[in-house]
Amino acid sequence: MEPLFEPGSRVRARGPVRNDGTFPGASLGDVLVPEGAVGYVRDVGTFLQRYYVYAVDFIESGRIVGMLGRELAATSESTDLRAP
């Protein structure tokens, strides 16, 4: 099965993402990304050679968070948050 998103894809978080203990500098349970936050896929990796993990750059919060496809939704490309 191919990845749902490619590097450069604009996506939004389907729900809040909390720290499961793997994000440095944040306490366990802290909200890393609020529901609806928009970001860009930087890289696509795999976990256990079974799941695609998307490194998503949430520009407004300055965080890059690993997320599963079910935690993301595609968004319109009409707004580019990378522009100054």
C-alpha positions as CSV (number, residue, x, y, z in Angstrom):
1,M,0.0,0.0,0.0
2,E,1.3,3.5,-0.9
3,P,1.5,6.3,1.6
4,L,-1.5,8.6,1.9
5,F,0.6,11.7,1.8
6,E,3.8,12.7,0.1
7,P,6.5,15.2,1.3
8,G,5.2,18.7,0.8
9,S,1.5,17.8,1.3
10,R,-0.5,20.2,3.3
11,V,-2.4,18.4,6.1
12,R,-4.4,19.1,9.3
13,A,-4.6,17.3,12.5
14,R,-8.0,15.4,12.9
15,G,-7.7,15.7,16.7
16,P,-5.4,16.9,19.4
17,V,-2.1,15.1,19.6
18,R,-0.6,14.5,23.0
19,N,2.9,13.6,24.0
20,D,3.2,9.9,24.6
21,G,6.6,10.3,26.1
22,T,8.6,10.3,22.8
23,F,8.6,14.1,22.2
24,P,11.6,15.8,23.9
25,G,11.1,18.8,26.0
26,A,7.4,18.2,26.7
27,S,5.7,16.5,29.6
28,L,3.8,13.2,29.2
29,G,0.2,14.1,28.1
30,D,1.0,17.7,27.0
31,V,-0.9,18.7,23.8
32,L,1.7,19.0,21.1
33,V,-0.7,19.8,18.3
34,P,-4.3,21.1,18.7
35,E,-7.2,19.7,16.6
36,G,-7.3,21.4,13.2
37,A,-3.7,22.6,13.2
38,V,-2.2,22.8,9.7
39,G,1.2,21.5,8.8
40,Y,3.3,20.2,6.0
41,V,4.6,16.6,5.6
42,R,8.4,16.8,5.7
43,D,9.2,13.1,5.5
44,V,7.5,9.7,5.3
45,G,9.0,6.7,7.3
46,T,7.7,3.4,8.4
47,F,7.2,1.7,11.8
48,L,7.7,-2.0,12.1
49,Q,7.6,-2.1,8.2
50,R,3.9,-2.0,8.6
51,Y,2.7,1.6,9.3
52,Y,3.6,4.8,7.5
53,V,4.7,7.6,9.9
54,Y,4.5,11.1,8.6
55,A,6.9,13.8,10.0
56,V,4.7,16.8,10.0
57,D,6.0,20.4,10.4
58,F,3.5,22.5,12.2
59,I,4.9,25.9,11.4
60,E,2.8,28.0,13.8
61,S,3.9,26.0,16.8
62,G,7.4,25.3,15.5
63,R,7.0,21.5,16.1
64,I,7.7,18.6,13.9
65,V,5.6,15.7,15.1
66,G,5.4,12.1,13.9
67,M,1.8,11.1,13.0
68,L,-0.1,8.2,11.5
69,G,-2.3,8.7,8.4
70,R,-5.5,8.2,10.4
71,E,-4.5,11.3,12.5
72,L,-4.3,13.5,9.4
73,A,-6.6,14.9,6.8
74,A,-5.7,16.5,3.5
75,T,-6.3,20.2,3.1
76,S,-6.7,22.6,0.3
77,E,-3.4,23.9,-1.2
78,S,-5.0,27.4,-1.6
79,T,-3.2,28.8,1.4
80,D,0.5,28.5,1.8
81,L,1.6,28.9,5.4
82,R,5.3,28.9,4.4
83,A,4.9,32.3,2.6
84,P,6.0,35.4,4.6
